[in-house]
Amino acid sequence: AKGDTRRCGYLMMRGCRGDTTATRAWGFNYEEKKCQQETVICGTGGAPRNAFETKQDCDALCEGYSGPQYSMQEMLQHLKENAKKTG
């Protein structure tokens, strides 16, 4: 629905990271991803986060939101704040 004015964005994560607190806050289990070379974390500031393997998947998800796209810096900030909340 183009009527959704929320913002959406993505963040590339390379390799495998052991920060399970941060990844749990984003609503997925990083271990399941088997530490592939690149994971794209995608979503809005307030909705559950999604982990995809390609940026195209993320673009498809973000198409539903008409707000300006989050920068990677902003996405990183969301990640840190959510990790604190669930930590």
ABEGO torsion letter per residue (X at the ends): XAABABBBBBBBBBEBBABAAAAAAAGBBAAAAGGBABBBBBEBAABBBBBBABAAAAAAAAAABABBBBBAAAAAAAAAAAAAAAX
